[in-house]
Amino acid sequence: MTAAGRKRKSSVMSVQVYEVRDSQYDRGDTGERRSGAFEEKKEKGVVEAGWLRKQGVLSYDPGYTNTACCTSRITYLDGERGILRYRGYPIEQLAGKSSFLEVAYTLYYGELPTEQDLRLYETNVAAHRTPHNDLVKIISNGFRSDAHPMGVLASTMMAMGTLYPEANPALRGNHVYESHKVREKQVFRILGTMPLLVANIYRSQNGLAPMVGFDTGDMNFTESFLCALNWVEGKQYKPNKKLARAMDVLFVLHADHELNCSTATMRQLTSSGVDVYTSVAASIGALYGPLHGGATEAVLKMLERIKSVDNIPAFLDAVKNREEKLMGFGHRVYRNYDPRAKIIKKIAYEVFEEVGQVDPLIDLATELERAALTDEYFAKRKLYPNVDFYSGLIYKAIGFPTEFFPCLFAIGRTAGWLAHWNEFLEDPEKKIARPMQLYKGHGKRDYIEVFSRWGKRRNSRISSRVLARRFKK
Ligand SMILES: CC(C)(COP(=O)(O)OP(=O)(O)OC[C@H]1O[C@@H](n2cnc3c(N)ncnc32)[C@H](O)[C@@H]1OP(=O)(O)O)[C@@H](O)C(=O)NCCC(=O)NCCS
Protein backbone atom coordinates (compact mmCIF):
# COMPACT_ATOMS: atom_id res chain seq x y z
CA MET A 1 0.00 0.00 0.00
CA THR A 2 1.55 3.28 -0.94
CA ALA A 3 -0.44 6.11 0.51
CA ALA A 4 -3.25 6.87 2.85
CA GLY A 5 -6.87 6.12 2.09
CA ARG A 6 -8.99 9.04 3.18
CA LYS A 7 -10.33 8.13 6.59
CA ARG A 8 -12.96 9.56 8.83
CA LYS A 9 -13.55 8.07 12.21
CA SER A 10 -16.42 8.61 14.59
CA SER A 11 -15.47 9.56 18.08
CA VAL A 12 -18.39 7.63 19.58
CA MET A 13 -19.11 4.63 17.40
CA SER A 14 -16.50 2.41 15.87
CA VAL A 15 -17.80 3.01 12.35
CA GLN A 16 -15.07 4.03 9.97
CA VAL A 17 -15.50 5.24 6.43
CA TYR A 18 -12.77 4.68 3.92
CA GLU A 19 -12.71 6.21 0.50
CA VAL A 20 -9.72 4.60 -1.17
CA ARG A 21 -8.63 5.79 -4.58
CA ASP A 22 -6.70 3.71 -7.11
CA SER A 23 -3.52 5.69 -6.70
CA GLN A 24 -3.80 5.36 -2.93
CA TYR A 25 -4.37 1.65 -2.87
CA ASP A 26 -1.53 -0.08 -4.60
CA ARG A 27 -1.64 -3.82 -4.05
CA GLY A 28 1.43 -4.36 -6.18
CA ASP A 29 3.84 -3.92 -3.28
CA THR A 30 5.21 -6.93 -1.47
CA GLY A 31 7.83 -7.92 1.06
CA GLU A 32 9.62 -5.00 2.62
CA ARG A 33 6.96 -2.39 2.19
CA ARG A 34 4.21 -4.64 3.54
CA SER A 35 6.14 -5.60 6.62
CA GLY A 36 6.05 -2.04 7.99
CA ALA A 37 4.89 -1.41 11.52
CA PHE A 38 1.20 -1.70 12.39
CA GLU A 39 1.09 1.95 13.48
CA GLU A 40 2.13 2.98 10.00
CA LYS A 41 -0.54 0.73 8.45
CA LYS A 42 -3.14 2.13 10.83
CA GLU A 43 -2.25 5.61 9.76
CA LYS A 44 -2.89 4.60 6.15
CA GLY A 45 -6.44 3.54 6.99
CA VAL A 46 -6.51 -0.04 5.70
CA VAL A 47 -4.70 -3.06 7.08
CA GLU A 48 -4.54 -6.03 4.74
CA ALA A 49 -5.58 -9.22 6.49
CA GLY A 50 -2.81 -10.99 4.58
CA TRP A 51 -0.29 -8.75 6.34
CA LEU A 52 -1.86 -9.58 9.70
CA ARG A 53 -1.60 -13.25 8.86
CA LYS A 54 2.10 -12.88 8.22
CA GLN A 55 2.40 -11.42 11.73
CA GLY A 56 0.66 -14.55 13.05
CA VAL A 57 -2.57 -12.66 13.77
CA LEU A 58 -6.05 -13.61 12.55
CA SER A 59 -8.73 -10.92 12.36
CA TYR A 60 -12.00 -11.98 14.03
CA ASP A 61 -15.03 -10.04 12.81
CA PRO A 62 -18.49 -11.65 13.20
CA GLY A 63 -20.93 -9.94 10.83
CA TYR A 64 -18.02 -8.28 8.96
CA THR A 65 -18.51 -5.01 10.83
CA ASN A 66 -15.02 -3.82 9.96
CA THR A 67 -13.85 -5.96 7.08
CA ALA A 68 -13.66 -4.93 3.42
CA CYS A 69 -13.72 -7.93 1.07
CA CYS A 70 -13.28 -6.05 -2.20
CA THR A 71 -12.66 -2.68 -3.75
CA SER A 72 -15.69 -1.21 -5.50
CA ARG A 73 -16.50 1.83 -7.59
CA ILE A 74 -20.28 1.47 -7.56
CA THR A 75 -21.79 3.03 -4.43
CA TYR A 76 -20.38 5.39 -1.83
CA LEU A 77 -22.01 5.39 1.58
CA ASP A 78 -21.07 7.54 4.56
CA GLY A 79 -23.20 6.39 7.45
CA GLU A 80 -21.97 9.08 9.84
CA ARG A 81 -23.01 11.93 7.57
CA GLY A 82 -26.00 10.23 5.94
CA ILE A 83 -24.54 10.35 2.42
CA LEU A 84 -25.40 7.91 -0.37
CA ARG A 85 -24.11 8.21 -3.94
CA TYR A 86 -24.36 5.84 -6.89
CA ARG A 87 -21.27 6.17 -9.10
CA GLY A 88 -20.68 9.56 -7.45
CA TYR A 89 -24.19 10.92 -8.10
CA PRO A 90 -26.07 11.93 -4.90
CA ILE A 91 -29.16 9.82 -4.26
CA GLU A 92 -31.27 12.98 -3.84
CA GLN A 93 -30.46 14.08 -7.41
CA LEU A 94 -31.09 10.64 -8.88
CA ALA A 95 -34.40 10.27 -7.02
CA GLY A 96 -35.48 13.73 -8.20
CA LYS A 97 -34.38 13.59 -11.83
CA SER A 98 -33.49 10.10 -12.99
CA SER A 99 -35.44 6.93 -13.75
CA PHE A 100 -34.93 3.38 -12.50
CA LEU A 101 -33.55 2.06 -15.80
CA GLU A 102 -31.21 5.04 -16.16
CA VAL A 103 -29.93 4.29 -12.65
CA ALA A 104 -29.61 0.56 -13.47
CA TYR A 105 -27.54 1.52 -16.54
CA THR A 106 -25.36 3.90 -14.54
CA LEU A 107 -24.74 1.38 -11.76
CA TYR A 108 -23.68 -1.25 -14.29
CA TYR A 109 -21.66 0.80 -16.76
CA GLY A 110 -20.35 3.49 -14.39
CA GLU A 111 -21.52 6.56 -16.34
CA LEU A 112 -24.84 8.21 -17.09
CA PRO A 113 -26.05 7.05 -20.52
CA THR A 114 -26.44 9.32 -23.54
CA GLU A 115 -30.05 9.68 -24.62
CA GLN A 116 -29.45 7.22 -27.45
CA ASP A 117 -27.78 4.66 -25.17
CA LEU A 118 -30.61 4.96 -22.68
CA ARG A 119 -33.28 4.33 -25.35
CA LEU A 120 -31.36 1.29 -26.58
CA TYR A 121 -30.96 -0.03 -23.03
CA GLU A 122 -34.69 0.46 -22.33
CA THR A 123 -35.55 -1.36 -25.55
CA ASN A 124 -33.23 -4.26 -24.69
CA VAL A 125 -34.75 -4.63 -21.21
CA ALA A 126 -38.30 -4.29 -22.57
CA ALA A 127 -37.61 -7.11 -25.06
CA HIS A 128 -37.68 -9.52 -22.10
CA ARG A 129 -40.98 -8.39 -20.66
CA THR A 130 -42.60 -11.67 -21.64
CA PRO A 131 -41.71 -14.41 -19.17
CA HIS A 132 -40.99 -17.91 -20.44
CA ASN A 133 -44.15 -20.01 -20.53
CA ASP A 134 -42.54 -22.64 -18.28
CA LEU A 135 -42.02 -20.02 -15.56
CA VAL A 136 -45.63 -18.90 -15.78
CA LYS A 137 -46.70 -22.54 -15.37
CA ILE A 138 -44.38 -23.02 -12.38
CA ILE A 139 -45.81 -19.92 -10.70
CA SER A 140 -49.41 -20.99 -11.39
CA ASN A 141 -49.12 -24.67 -10.48
CA GLY A 142 -45.99 -25.18 -8.42
CA PHE A 143 -46.88 -23.54 -5.10
CA ARG A 144 -49.58 -23.44 -2.46
CA SER A 145 -51.85 -20.42 -2.73
CA ASP A 146 -50.55 -19.07 0.59
CA ALA A 147 -46.85 -19.50 -0.30
CA HIS A 148 -44.83 -16.42 0.60
CA PRO A 149 -44.17 -14.47 -2.64
CA MET A 150 -40.45 -14.20 -1.84
CA GLY A 151 -40.18 -18.00 -1.63
CA VAL A 152 -41.94 -18.25 -4.98
CA LEU A 153 -39.77 -15.53 -6.52
CA ALA A 154 -36.48 -17.08 -5.39
CA SER A 155 -37.57 -20.53 -6.61
CA THR A 156 -38.74 -19.17 -9.95
CA MET A 157 -35.50 -17.27 -10.47
CA MET A 158 -33.61 -20.50 -9.77
CA ALA A 159 -35.84 -22.31 -12.29
CA MET A 160 -35.24 -19.52 -14.80
CA GLY A 161 -31.53 -20.35 -14.82
CA THR A 162 -32.24 -23.90 -15.99
CA LEU A 163 -33.82 -22.51 -19.16
CA TYR A 164 -30.57 -20.98 -20.41
CA PRO A 165 -27.86 -23.67 -20.35
CA GLU A 166 -25.78 -21.62 -22.79
CA ALA A 167 -25.29 -19.04 -20.02
CA ASN A 168 -24.35 -21.54 -17.33
CA PRO A 169 -20.64 -21.91 -16.49
CA ALA A 170 -21.32 -25.35 -14.96
CA LEU A 171 -22.53 -26.57 -18.37
CA ARG A 172 -20.55 -24.47 -20.83
CA GLY A 173 -17.38 -23.70 -18.93
CA ASN A 174 -16.06 -20.87 -16.79
CA HIS A 175 -15.35 -18.69 -19.79
CA VAL A 176 -19.02 -18.01 -20.69
CA TYR A 177 -19.12 -14.73 -18.80
CA GLU A 178 -15.90 -13.45 -20.35
CA SER A 179 -18.07 -12.13 -23.15
CA HIS A 180 -19.61 -8.74 -22.31
CA LYS A 181 -22.41 -9.51 -24.74
CA VAL A 182 -23.33 -12.69 -22.87
CA ARG A 183 -23.31 -10.78 -19.58
CA GLU A 184 -25.47 -8.00 -20.96
CA LYS A 185 -27.94 -10.52 -22.35
CA GLN A 186 -28.45 -11.96 -18.85
CA VAL A 187 -28.80 -8.45 -17.39
CA PHE A 188 -31.50 -7.48 -19.91
CA ARG A 189 -33.27 -10.79 -19.38
CA ILE A 190 -33.24 -10.67 -15.58
CA LEU A 191 -34.14 -6.97 -15.27
CA GLY A 192 -36.86 -7.30 -17.92
CA THR A 193 -38.40 -10.49 -16.56
CA MET A 194 -38.25 -9.76 -12.83
CA PRO A 195 -41.33 -7.44 -12.73
CA LEU A 196 -43.32 -9.94 -14.79
CA LEU A 197 -42.44 -12.72 -12.37
CA VAL A 198 -43.60 -10.60 -9.43
CA ALA A 199 -46.75 -9.59 -11.33
CA ASN A 200 -47.55 -13.22 -12.11
CA ILE A 201 -47.02 -14.29 -8.50
CA TYR A 202 -49.44 -11.54 -7.50
CA ARG A 203 -51.92 -12.56 -10.18
CA SER A 204 -51.71 -16.24 -9.31
CA GLN A 205 -52.29 -15.58 -5.61
CA ASN A 206 -55.21 -13.27 -6.35
CA GLY A 207 -57.06 -15.59 -8.72
CA LEU A 208 -56.17 -13.63 -11.86
CA ALA A 209 -55.24 -15.19 -15.18
CA PRO A 210 -51.49 -15.42 -15.83
CA MET A 211 -50.00 -12.56 -17.74
CA VAL A 212 -47.91 -13.92 -20.57
CA GLY A 213 -47.14 -10.75 -22.42
CA PHE A 214 -48.79 -7.62 -23.71
CA ASP A 215 -48.13 -4.60 -25.81
CA THR A 216 -46.76 -2.00 -23.43
CA GLY A 217 -46.65 0.71 -26.10
CA ASP A 218 -44.61 3.61 -24.81
CA MET A 219 -44.94 2.64 -21.15
CA ASN A 220 -41.75 2.77 -19.15
CA PHE A 221 -40.42 -0.03 -16.94
CA THR A 222 -42.51 0.79 -13.87
CA GLU A 223 -45.69 1.72 -15.73
CA SER A 224 -45.62 -1.61 -17.55
CA PHE A 225 -45.13 -3.38 -14.21
CA LEU A 226 -48.28 -1.72 -12.82
CA CYS A 227 -50.05 -2.62 -16.05
CA ALA A 228 -49.01 -6.29 -15.72
CA LEU A 229 -50.49 -6.39 -12.22
CA ASN A 230 -53.80 -4.92 -13.31
CA TRP A 231 -54.09 -6.17 -16.87
CA VAL A 232 -57.48 -7.49 -18.04
CA GLU A 233 -57.80 -9.16 -21.44
CA GLY A 234 -59.35 -6.82 -24.01
CA LYS A 235 -59.18 -3.77 -21.78
CA GLN A 236 -56.87 -0.82 -22.11
CA TYR A 237 -55.00 -0.10 -18.89
CA LYS A 238 -53.60 3.34 -18.29
CA PRO A 239 -51.24 3.46 -15.35
CA ASN A 240 -51.55 6.35 -12.93
CA LYS A 241 -48.48 8.43 -13.84
CA LYS A 242 -48.00 9.82 -10.32
CA LEU A 243 -48.16 6.41 -8.63
CA ALA A 244 -45.89 4.93 -11.30
CA ARG A 245 -43.38 7.72 -10.70
CA ALA A 246 -43.53 7.12 -6.92
CA MET A 247 -42.83 3.41 -7.49
CA ASP A 248 -40.03 4.24 -9.92
CA VAL A 249 -38.37 6.47 -7.31
CA LEU A 250 -38.64 3.65 -4.75
CA PHE A 251 -36.87 1.35 -7.22
CA VAL A 252 -34.15 3.99 -7.60
CA LEU A 253 -33.76 4.27 -3.81
CA HIS A 254 -33.54 0.49 -3.44
CA ALA A 255 -31.26 -0.07 -6.43
CA ASP A 256 -27.99 -0.41 -4.54
CA HIS A 257 -26.53 -0.05 -1.10
CA GLU A 258 -23.00 -1.38 -1.45
CA LEU A 259 -22.20 -4.56 0.45
CA ASN A 260 -25.48 -5.17 2.27
CA CYS A 261 -26.35 -8.77 3.10
CA SER A 262 -27.98 -9.67 -0.24
CA THR A 263 -25.31 -7.95 -2.37
CA ALA A 264 -22.58 -9.66 -0.37
CA THR A 265 -24.49 -12.89 -1.10
CA MET A 266 -24.44 -12.06 -4.81
CA ARG A 267 -20.67 -11.67 -4.73
CA GLN A 268 -20.21 -14.71 -2.51
CA LEU A 269 -22.12 -17.01 -4.87
CA THR A 270 -20.55 -15.49 -7.98
CA SER A 271 -17.14 -16.25 -6.47
CA SER A 272 -17.93 -19.97 -6.74
CA GLY A 273 -18.44 -19.61 -10.49
CA VAL A 274 -22.15 -20.44 -10.37
CA ASP A 275 -24.58 -19.02 -12.94
CA VAL A 276 -26.04 -15.55 -12.44
CA TYR A 277 -29.63 -16.81 -11.97
CA THR A 278 -28.58 -18.94 -9.01
CA SER A 279 -26.72 -15.95 -7.53
CA VAL A 280 -29.77 -13.69 -7.94
CA ALA A 281 -32.03 -16.39 -6.44
CA ALA A 282 -29.73 -16.61 -3.40
CA SER A 283 -29.70 -12.82 -3.09
CA ILE A 284 -33.50 -12.82 -3.12
CA GLY A 285 -33.26 -15.36 -0.29
CA ALA A 286 -30.97 -13.07 1.72
CA LEU A 287 -33.21 -10.07 1.09
CA TYR A 288 -36.24 -12.01 2.37
CA GLY A 289 -34.94 -11.91 5.96
CA PRO A 290 -36.77 -9.51 8.32
CA LEU A 291 -33.50 -7.83 9.29
CA HIS A 292 -32.90 -6.95 5.63
CA GLY A 293 -35.53 -6.40 2.88
CA GLY A 294 -38.16 -8.32 4.84
CA ALA A 295 -38.23 -5.33 7.20
CA THR A 296 -40.60 -3.52 4.77
CA GLU A 297 -43.19 -6.16 5.53
CA ALA A 298 -42.27 -6.43 9.21
CA VAL A 299 -42.71 -2.66 9.76
CA LEU A 300 -46.29 -2.71 8.53
CA LYS A 301 -47.14 -5.75 10.63
CA MET A 302 -45.55 -4.02 13.64
CA LEU A 303 -47.60 -0.84 13.08
CA GLU A 304 -50.77 -2.88 12.74
CA ARG A 305 -49.96 -4.63 16.01
CA ILE A 306 -49.27 -1.37 17.87
CA LYS A 307 -52.62 -0.13 16.52
CA SER A 308 -52.82 3.21 18.27
CA VAL A 309 -50.62 6.11 19.33
CA ASP A 310 -51.60 5.39 22.96
CA ASN A 311 -49.80 2.04 22.77
CA ILE A 312 -46.47 3.53 21.66
CA PRO A 313 -44.93 4.02 25.14
CA ALA A 314 -45.66 0.39 26.09
CA PHE A 315 -44.25 -0.80 22.77
CA LEU A 316 -41.05 1.22 23.21
CA ASP A 317 -40.68 -0.16 26.74
CA ALA A 318 -40.92 -3.66 25.27
CA VAL A 319 -38.21 -2.73 22.74
CA LYS A 320 -35.96 -1.50 25.52
CA ASN A 321 -36.60 -4.71 27.47
CA ARG A 322 -35.60 -6.59 24.31
CA GLU A 323 -39.00 -8.23 24.00
CA GLU A 324 -39.59 -6.38 20.72
CA LYS A 325 -37.54 -4.84 17.93
CA LEU A 326 -38.37 -1.50 16.41
CA MET A 327 -38.50 -2.60 12.78
CA GLY A 328 -37.49 -0.03 10.18
CA PHE A 329 -35.05 1.51 12.65
CA GLY A 330 -31.31 1.10 12.90
CA HIS A 331 -28.74 0.25 10.31
CA ARG A 332 -25.36 -1.40 10.20
CA VAL A 333 -23.81 1.58 8.46
CA TYR A 334 -26.03 4.63 9.03
CA ARG A 335 -25.54 6.31 12.38
CA ASN A 336 -27.54 9.22 11.10
CA TYR A 337 -30.86 9.68 9.30
CA ASP A 338 -30.94 7.36 6.27
CA PRO A 339 -31.10 9.82 3.33
CA ARG A 340 -33.48 7.45 1.53
CA ALA A 341 -35.94 7.53 4.45
CA LYS A 342 -36.22 11.35 4.12
CA ILE A 343 -37.14 11.05 0.43
CA ILE A 344 -39.57 8.19 1.07
CA LYS A 345 -41.41 10.08 3.81
CA LYS A 346 -42.09 12.89 1.34
CA ILE A 347 -43.28 10.45 -1.35
CA ALA A 348 -45.64 8.81 1.16
CA TYR A 349 -47.63 12.04 1.53
CA GLU A 350 -47.68 12.59 -2.25
CA VAL A 351 -49.05 9.06 -2.77
CA PHE A 352 -51.71 9.55 -0.06
CA GLU A 353 -52.79 12.74 -1.80
CA GLU A 354 -53.01 10.92 -5.12
CA VAL A 355 -55.03 7.95 -3.83
CA GLY A 356 -57.25 10.35 -1.89
CA GLN A 357 -56.92 8.77 1.51
CA VAL A 358 -54.46 9.06 4.32
CA ASP A 359 -53.60 5.80 6.01
CA PRO A 360 -54.05 6.32 9.77
CA LEU A 361 -50.90 4.24 10.19
CA ILE A 362 -48.89 7.21 8.87
CA ASP A 363 -49.79 9.22 11.98
CA LEU A 364 -48.84 6.24 14.10
CA ALA A 365 -45.54 5.88 12.22
CA THR A 366 -44.76 9.60 12.50
CA GLU A 367 -45.46 9.58 16.24
CA LEU A 368 -43.47 6.37 16.73
CA GLU A 369 -40.54 7.95 14.89
CA ARG A 370 -40.78 11.12 17.00
CA ALA A 371 -41.02 9.18 20.26
CA ALA A 372 -38.05 6.97 19.35
CA LEU A 373 -35.85 9.84 18.18
CA THR A 374 -36.39 11.67 21.46
CA ASP A 375 -35.80 8.59 23.57
CA GLU A 376 -32.39 8.15 25.16
CA TYR A 377 -32.21 4.42 24.27
CA PHE A 378 -32.35 5.15 20.54
CA ALA A 379 -30.35 8.39 20.68
CA LYS A 380 -27.50 6.69 22.56
CA ARG A 381 -27.30 3.93 19.96
CA LYS A 382 -27.75 6.34 17.05
CA LEU A 383 -30.80 4.48 15.77
CA TYR A 384 -32.72 6.34 13.05
CA PRO A 385 -35.49 5.35 10.64
CA ASN A 386 -34.15 3.42 7.67
CA VAL A 387 -35.45 2.98 4.11
CA ASP A 388 -38.05 0.45 5.21
CA PHE A 389 -39.80 2.53 7.85
CA TYR A 390 -42.12 4.41 5.49
CA SER A 391 -41.89 2.44 2.22
CA GLY A 392 -44.47 -0.17 3.29
CA LEU A 393 -47.08 2.53 3.81
CA ILE A 394 -46.57 3.64 0.20
CA TYR A 395 -46.83 0.10 -1.14
CA LYS A 396 -49.98 -0.41 0.91
CA ALA A 397 -51.53 2.81 -0.39
CA ILE A 398 -50.79 1.73 -3.96
CA GLY A 399 -52.64 -1.52 -3.19
CA PHE A 400 -49.99 -4.19 -2.66
CA PRO A 401 -50.60 -6.94 -0.09
CA THR A 402 -48.06 -6.76 2.75
CA GLU A 403 -46.26 -10.00 1.80
CA PHE A 404 -45.37 -8.49 -1.58
CA PHE A 405 -43.32 -5.62 -0.19
CA PRO A 406 -39.98 -7.47 -0.19
CA CYS A 407 -40.60 -8.53 -3.82
CA LEU A 408 -40.85 -4.86 -4.77
CA PHE A 409 -37.58 -4.20 -2.94
CA ALA A 410 -36.08 -7.12 -4.91
CA ILE A 411 -37.07 -5.60 -8.28
CA GLY A 412 -35.09 -2.45 -7.47
CA ARG A 413 -32.15 -4.20 -5.82
CA THR A 414 -31.67 -6.48 -8.83
CA ALA A 415 -29.98 -3.54 -10.58
CA GLY A 416 -27.37 -3.35 -7.82
CA TRP A 417 -26.86 -7.12 -7.65
CA LEU A 418 -26.14 -7.23 -11.38
CA ALA A 419 -23.74 -4.27 -11.20
CA HIS A 420 -21.80 -6.04 -8.42
CA TRP A 421 -21.89 -9.29 -10.40
CA ASN A 422 -20.27 -7.52 -13.34
CA GLU A 423 -17.73 -5.74 -11.14
CA PHE A 424 -16.80 -9.00 -9.43
CA LEU A 425 -16.24 -10.74 -12.77
CA GLU A 426 -13.94 -7.90 -13.84
CA ASP A 427 -11.99 -7.79 -10.58
CA PRO A 428 -8.38 -8.96 -11.06
CA GLU A 429 -8.19 -9.64 -7.30
CA LYS A 430 -11.29 -11.87 -7.17
CA LYS A 431 -11.08 -15.08 -5.20
CA ILE A 432 -13.58 -17.68 -4.09
CA ALA A 433 -15.12 -16.39 -0.83
CA ARG A 434 -13.97 -18.55 2.00
CA PRO A 435 -14.02 -16.95 5.47
CA MET A 436 -12.10 -18.48 8.31
CA GLN A 437 -13.41 -19.59 11.69
CA LEU A 438 -12.14 -19.75 15.21
CA TYR A 439 -12.56 -23.37 16.18
CA LYS A 440 -13.86 -23.77 19.75
CA GLY A 441 -14.99 -27.40 19.65
CA HIS A 442 -13.49 -30.56 21.19
CA GLY A 443 -9.85 -31.46 20.96
CA LYS A 444 -8.98 -34.86 19.48
CA ARG A 445 -10.98 -37.76 20.97
CA ASP A 446 -11.40 -41.40 20.02
CA TYR A 447 -14.47 -42.85 18.39
CA ILE A 448 -16.66 -45.01 20.71
CA GLU A 449 -18.57 -47.94 19.26
CA VAL A 450 -22.29 -47.30 19.40
CA PHE A 451 -23.01 -50.17 21.89
CA SER A 452 -20.42 -48.82 24.28
CA ARG A 453 -21.94 -45.37 24.56
CA TRP A 454 -24.40 -46.13 27.41
CA GLY A 455 -24.02 -43.65 30.20
CA LYS A 456 -22.57 -40.98 27.98
CA ARG A 457 -25.91 -39.85 26.61
CA ARG A 458 -27.85 -39.19 29.78
CA ASN A 459 -28.84 -35.76 28.58
CA SER A 460 -29.86 -36.76 25.12
CA ARG A 461 -33.52 -37.24 24.23
CA ILE A 462 -32.98 -40.73 22.84
CA SER A 463 -31.09 -43.06 25.19
CA SER A 464 -28.40 -45.27 23.77
CA ARG A 465 -30.50 -48.31 24.77
CA VAL A 466 -33.27 -47.10 22.47
CA LEU A 467 -30.70 -46.43 19.78
CA ALA A 468 -29.22 -49.91 20.27
CA ARG A 469 -32.65 -51.55 20.06
CA ARG A 470 -33.38 -49.69 16.84
CA PHE A 471 -30.04 -50.74 15.52
CA LYS A 472 -30.65 -54.43 16.20
CA LYS A 473 -33.93 -54.52 14.22
C1 LIG B 1 -30.40 -3.26 10.69
C2 LIG B 1 -29.84 -3.99 11.91
C3 LIG B 1 -29.90 -5.51 11.63
C4 LIG B 1 -28.39 -3.55 12.10
O1 LIG B 1 -27.84 -4.37 13.07
P1 LIG B 1 -26.38 -4.13 13.69
O2 LIG B 1 -25.59 -3.21 12.83
O3 LIG B 1 -25.81 -5.45 13.96
O4 LIG B 1 -26.69 -3.32 14.99
P2 LIG B 1 -26.61 -3.89 16.46
O5 LIG B 1 -27.48 -5.09 16.56
O6 LIG B 1 -25.17 -4.06 16.79
O7 LIG B 1 -27.24 -2.71 17.26
C5 LIG B 1 -26.56 -1.88 18.16
C6 LIG B 1 -27.44 -1.65 19.37
O8 LIG B 1 -28.68 -1.06 18.93
C7 LIG B 1 -29.78 -1.93 19.25
N1 LIG B 1 -30.67 -1.93 18.07
C8 LIG B 1 -30.32 -1.95 16.77
N2 LIG B 1 -31.40 -1.90 16.00
C9 LIG B 1 -32.46 -1.87 16.83
C10 LIG B 1 -33.85 -1.82 16.60
N3 LIG B 1 -34.34 -1.80 15.37
N4 LIG B 1 -34.66 -1.83 17.67
C11 LIG B 1 -34.15 -1.85 18.92
N5 LIG B 1 -32.84 -1.89 19.19
C12 LIG B 1 -32.00 -1.90 18.15
C13 LIG B 1 -29.16 -3.31 19.46
O9 LIG B 1 -29.97 -4.09 20.31
C14 LIG B 1 -27.85 -2.94 20.07
O10 LIG B 1 -28.07 -2.60 21.43
P3 LIG B 1 -26.96 -2.96 22.55
O11 LIG B 1 -25.72 -2.21 22.15
O12 LIG B 1 -27.56 -2.50 23.83
O13 LIG B 1 -26.77 -4.45 22.47
C15 LIG B 1 -30.65 -3.65 13.17
O14 LIG B 1 -30.59 -2.27 13.41
C16 LIG B 1 -32.08 -4.13 13.08
O15 LIG B 1 -32.35 -5.29 13.36
N6 LIG B 1 -33.04 -3.22 12.66
C17 LIG B 1 -34.43 -3.61 12.51
C18 LIG B 1 -34.63 -4.34 11.20
C19 LIG B 1 -34.59 -3.39 10.03
O16 LIG B 1 -35.23 -2.37 9.99
N7 LIG B 1 -33.81 -3.80 9.02
C20 LIG B 1 -33.71 -3.06 7.78
C21 LIG B 1 -32.34 -2.49 7.62
S1 LIG B 1 -32.29 -1.46 6.19
The ligand as an ORCA input file, in Angstrom:
! r2SCAN-3c Opt
* xyz 0 1
  C     -30.395     -3.265     10.692
  C     -29.836     -3.994     11.908
  C     -29.902     -5.506     11.630
  C     -28.392     -3.554     12.104
  O     -27.841     -4.373     13.072
  P     -26.383     -4.127     13.695
  O     -25.588     -3.215     12.835
  O     -25.811     -5.455     13.963
  O     -26.690     -3.321     14.994
  P     -26.605     -3.889     16.457
  O     -27.480     -5.093     16.561
  O     -25.167     -4.058     16.788
  O     -27.238     -2.707     17.261
  C     -26.560     -1.877     18.163
  C     -27.443     -1.654     19.365
  O     -28.682     -1.060     18.925
  C     -29.778     -1.928     19.251
  N     -30.669     -1.934     18.073
  C     -30.318     -1.949     16.770
  N     -31.397     -1.895     15.996
  C     -32.458     -1.867     16.826
  C     -33.853     -1.823     16.601
  N     -34.343     -1.797     15.370
  N     -34.661     -1.827     17.675
  C     -34.155     -1.854     18.917
  N     -32.837     -1.888     19.191
  C     -32.002     -1.896     18.152
  C     -29.158     -3.310     19.460
  O     -29.967     -4.093     20.305
  C     -27.849     -2.942     20.074
  O     -28.073     -2.597     21.427
  P     -26.958     -2.956     22.551
  O     -25.724     -2.206     22.145
  O     -27.561     -2.505     23.827
  O     -26.771     -4.448     22.468
  C     -30.650     -3.653     13.170
  O     -30.587     -2.265     13.411
  C     -32.077     -4.129     13.078
  O     -32.354     -5.288     13.363
  N     -33.037     -3.217     12.665
  C     -34.427     -3.614     12.509
  C     -34.628     -4.340     11.195
  C     -34.588     -3.389     10.031
  O     -35.228     -2.372      9.989
  N     -33.813     -3.804      9.015
  C     -33.705     -3.059      7.782
  C     -32.345     -2.489      7.620
  S     -32.291     -1.457      6.190
*
